[in-house]
Amino acid sequence: MANLYQKMNAAFHVGKHRIAIRETPIPKISEDEYLIKTKACAICGSDLRWWSREATNEIHGHESIGIVVDAGRNATAFQEGDRVIPYVIRGCGRCAFCSRGFYIYCKQNTGITTGFAEYQAVPERYLMDVPGCFNDEEATLLGDNLGTPLRALRKASVEEGETAVVFGLGPLGLIAIQGLLFFGAENVIGIDVQKNRCDIATELGATLTLDASTVDFHRQVFRITKGIGAHVVINTVDAADAAAAAFNLLRPGGRLILIAGNCTGYGGQGELRGRAERQIIGTFYFPRTDYEENIRIVRSGLINLKRLVSHVYPFEEINEAFEMRFKNPDKCLKVVIGL
């Protein structure tokens, strides 16, 4: 490994909508870390937050897949050549939550966000094994993209025969569509403003899709449910009025699960009080302990990840990849960058 720790290429955010690939030192690993050679990293919808700001001069990216190329002397769980993805929420490692694998609840948690670089240093406890049945592009979806909606559905306590609505049909919403069918929902309705995404949701099993740019989706949901509303609504849209619109699709006793959006806008209206007993449940990422069960669900053939990858770009075209992802939502779904 004497020649390994030289220079690597990494993508730095150098300005609003501008990324530059530069040489930078390969990270040194500690006794408990692995050096990972990144093979691919997908663009997450949340990457818009930094991409649209002024320069951070940092490396970003958190939906990556790579192979182990070196290990610290205390890192023994993986071998050279193993394919792994990072669990991107890093906890303190000492609190009650971290001891149970719930790094998302740790008060000191931070993110592992160096996926747009040729190499990453990752502690052993934040790596997850990737089965050989997944190619690199699919594997970038096994963490955030798969775990987040499946966590939301578990918190929704979906019961057989229920009617569910997914608000927003990007990659998270399309996995939620498939997951709702797996968990037993009878009627699964998808809502989006992009017709191409509605079409893919239908292809993946949605009972009905509604193009919110052309139809009154609120009226249609209540027509389909005979004036009662949905048992469960999953909101994946990070817009100011999306959560309120999603909430208003619920029947009495219904559950709104917020993957995105917030609870503002309900004050003084009385929807959360009294006999209706509608619930708003927040969710964020997924516990590390969910990973093996999530993999089992996908391997059973019940969730199609491959259909969600619409574009793969080489590393040197990372700017074009971001332009496609955020300026052409009618032409793409998950955009992956190969390194």
VOTOR-824553 format. One record per residue (C-alpha): x, z, y; residue in one letter. Coordinates in steps of 0.02 Angstrom, whole numbers, padded with zeros to 5 digits, always signed. Last residue first. Layout:
BEGIN
XZYa
...
This chain:
BEGIN
-00808-00539+00350l
-00983-00607+00324g
-01114-00575+00457i
-01295-00550+00405v
-01454-00593+00502v
-01614-00517+00436k
-01771-00609+00493l
-01753-00771+00588c
-01836-00916+00677k
-01977-00836+00777d
-01863-00693+00826p
-01749-00816+00918n
-01664-00720+01059k
-01619-00560+00968f
-01560-00616+00797r
-01503-00791+00841m
-01403-00735+00992e
-01326-00596+00888f
-01270-00721+00756a
-01201-00840+00888e
-01095-00698+00955n
-01035-00654+00780i
-00974-00832+00748e
-00795-00782+00704e
-00863-00664+00572f
-00949-00803+00474p
-01138-00812+00489y
-01276-00783+00360v
-01457-00817+00409h
-01631-00783+00338s
-01604-00629+00232v
-01776-00553+00198l
-01815-00658+00044r
-01663-00584-00045k
-01731-00408-00031l
-01883-00432-00145n
-01960-00264-00190i
-02050-00233-00355l
-01918-00315-00464g
-01876-00156-00561s
-01704-00163-00481r
-01784-00132-00311v
-01875+00025-00368i
-01722+00091-00461r
-01614+00067-00307i
-01734+00171-00204n
-01730+00307-00338e
-01540+00313-00329e
-01539+00320-00139y
-01667+00457-00107d
-01540+00601-00116t
-01447+00534+00036r
-01600+00578+00139p
-01679+00433+00234f
-01675+00354+00409y
-01794+00442+00529f
-01977+00486+00510t
-02111+00552+00627g
-02284+00595+00568i
-02440+00578+00676i
-02597+00646+00595q
-02782+00613+00619r
-02889+00768+00595e
-03050+00683+00657a
-03142+00848+00672r
-03061+00919+00825g
-02900+00875+00912r
-02773+00734+00900l
-02886+00601+00977e
-02935+00714+01123g
-02889+00593+01261q
-02803+00722+01370g
-02628+00679+01310g
-02615+00534+01188y
-02501+00421+01289g
-02333+00480+01224t
-02313+00498+01036c
-02161+00388+01009n
-02112+00217+00944g
-02016+00174+00787a
-02026+00228+00605i
-02182+00320+00661l
-02301+00358+00518i
-02484+00367+00569l
-02592+00461+00445r
-02782+00452+00430g
-02900+00601+00416g
-03030+00512+00523p
-02991+00325+00515r
-02834+00257+00596l
-02818+00093+00693l
-02805+00185+00860n
-02640+00261+00806f
-02562+00088+00791a
-02612+00042+00968a
-02542+00208+01031a
-02381+00182+00935a
-02360+00006+01002a
-02388+00044+01187d
-02209+00085+01237a
-02123-00033+01115a
-02011+00005+00966d
-02120-00079+00834v
-02103-00013+00656t
-02271+00077+00648n
-02341+00119+00475i
-02530+00148+00475v
-02616+00244+00335v
-02798+00275+00289h
-02857+00128+00394a
-03014+00120+00501g
-03197+00167+00475i
-03298+00020+00542g
-03321-00067+00376k
-03134-00065+00336t
-03118-00254+00358i
-03216-00251+00522r
-03114-00104+00584f
-02953-00197+00550v
-03021-00355+00631q
-03076-00268+00791r
-02907-00187+00813h
-02817-00351+00772f
-02906-00448+00911d
-02832-00616+00866v
-02707-00741+00939t
-02548-00650+00988s
-02583-00510+00863a
-02565-00630+00717d
-02656-00537+00580l
-02601-00533+00398t
-02710-00497+00247l
-02686-00432+00070t
-02498-00427+00096a
-02404-00479-00061g
-02232-00544-00017l
-02295-00720+00025e
-02425-00645+00142t
-02287-00546+00230a
-02186-00707+00241i
-02329-00796+00329d
-02354-00652+00451c
-02168-00661+00491r
-02179-00847+00529n
-02332-00817+00638k
-02237-00700+00755q
-02348-00577+00851v
-02358-00456+00705d
-02487-00362+00600i
-02485-00338+00411g
-02634-00274+00312i
-02614-00194+00140v
-02774-00165+00041n
-02761-00073-00125e
-02618+00046-00087a
-02535+00104-00248g
-02358+00159-00209f
-02288-00010-00263f
-02411-00102-00150l
-02359+00008-00005l
-02177-00029-00045g
-02200-00216-00031q
-02279-00204+00142i
-02152-00071+00193a
-02011-00191+00144i
-02089-00320+00259l
-02106-00192+00399g
-01923-00142+00391l
-01866-00325+00386p
-01977-00373+00534g
-02164-00369+00512l
-02226-00252+00650g
-02376-00136+00626f
-02402-00111+00441v
-02581-00064+00397v
-02640+00030+00243a
-02804+00038+00149t
-02808+00165+00008e
-02850+00129-00174g
-02709+00230-00249e
-02640+00363-00133e
-02503+00349-00002v
-02420+00514+00037s
-02366+00451+00210a
-02202+00547+00197k
-02158+00447+00042r
-02202+00288+00134l
-02089+00331+00281a
-01943+00367+00164r
-01972+00197+00083l
-01970+00118+00256p
-01802+00197+00304t
-01714+00183+00137g
-01729-00004+00115l
-01668-00067+00283n
-01550+00080+00319d
-01460+00081+00152g
-01489-00057+00025l
-01505-00197+00155l
-01319-00238+00167t
-01322-00254-00023a
-01433-00408-00014e
-01301-00502+00084e
-01160-00443-00029d
-01247-00495-00190n
-01348-00366-00286f
-01346-00360-00477c
-01174-00278-00475g
-01245-00109-00427p
-01184-00038-00260v
-01114+00140-00261d
-01147+00252-00112m
-01017+00320+00009l
-01045+00463+00131y
-00978+00602+00019r
-00812+00513-00003e
-00768+00505+00182p
-00762+00329+00258v
-00616+00235+00337a
-00669+00058+00380q
-00582-00111+00367y
-00621-00289+00424e
-00725-00229+00570a
-00907-00255+00618f
-00960-00109+00508g
-00887+00028+00619t
-01043+00132+00648t
-01033+00292+00548i
-01155+00397+00649g
-01155+00578+00709t
-01237+00737+00648n
-01202+00905+00729q
-01377+00979+00715k
-01387+00924+00534c
-01562+00860+00493y
-01511+00681+00449i
-01370+00751+00341y
-01500+00805+00214f
-01384+00800+00063g
-01429+00976+00005r
-01268+01059+00066s
-01286+00957+00226c
-01453+01040+00266f
-01392+01218+00237a
-01242+01190+00351c
-01062+01153+00299r
-01037+00965+00289g
-01049+00942+00478c
-01157+00789+00454g
-01121+00601+00454r
-01270+00483+00459i
-01216+00309+00403v
-01226+00322+00215y
-01092+00193+00187p
-01106+00050+00061i
-00997+00030-00092v
-00923-00098-00211r
-00786-00027-00322d
-00623-00125-00318g
-00508+00027-00316e
-00600+00171-00397q
-00734+00289-00335f
-00772+00474-00358a
-00591+00533-00340t
-00555+00561-00155a
-00438+00711-00145n
-00278+00605-00141r
-00348+00488-00010g
-00407+00320-00075a
-00364+00137-00051d
-00447-00034-00073v
-00629+00014-00103v
-00746-00133-00079i
-00870-00167+00061g
-01052-00174+00113i
-01112-00144+00291s
-01270-00099+00385e
-01192+00011+00521h
-01117-00105+00652g
-01020-00060+00809h
-00840-00065+00870i
-00820+00002+01047e
-00780-00067+01219n
-00951+00000+01275t
-00974-00149+01392a
-01136-00160+01491e
-01298-00145+01395r
-01396-00275+01295s
-01284-00265+01142w
-01291-00074+01143w
-01480-00055+01124r
-01502-00221+01033l
-01406-00146+00886d
-01567-00051+00846s
-01639-00208+00767g
-01497-00200+00641c
-01372-00341+00620i
-01303-00353+00444a
-01124-00317+00390c
-01025-00409+00257a
-00868-00390+00151k
-00787-00240+00234t
-00626-00181+00152k
-00652+00006+00131i
-00516+00136+00148l
-00574+00293+00063y
-00575+00468+00134e
-00548+00647+00076d
-00358+00657+00100e
-00372+00568+00268s
-00372+00380+00293i
-00277+00282+00424k
-00381+00153+00515p
-00315-00027+00521i
-00241-00050+00694p
-00330-00171+00812t
-00333-00359+00831e
-00478-00425+00932r
-00645-00511+00903i
-00745-00512+01065a
-00930-00474+01087i
-01036-00517+01239r
-01224-00494+01265h
-01187-00372+01408k
-01001-00342+01403g
-00849-00311+01294v
-00927-00248+01131h
-00780-00254+01013f
-00778-00347+00847a
-00633-00303+00732a
-00487-00397+00660n
-00356-00298+00566m
-00178-00242+00595k
-00050-00152+00487q
-00092-00019+00360y
-00090-00123+00202l
+00095-00166+00199n
+00151-00005+00114a
+00000+00000+00000m
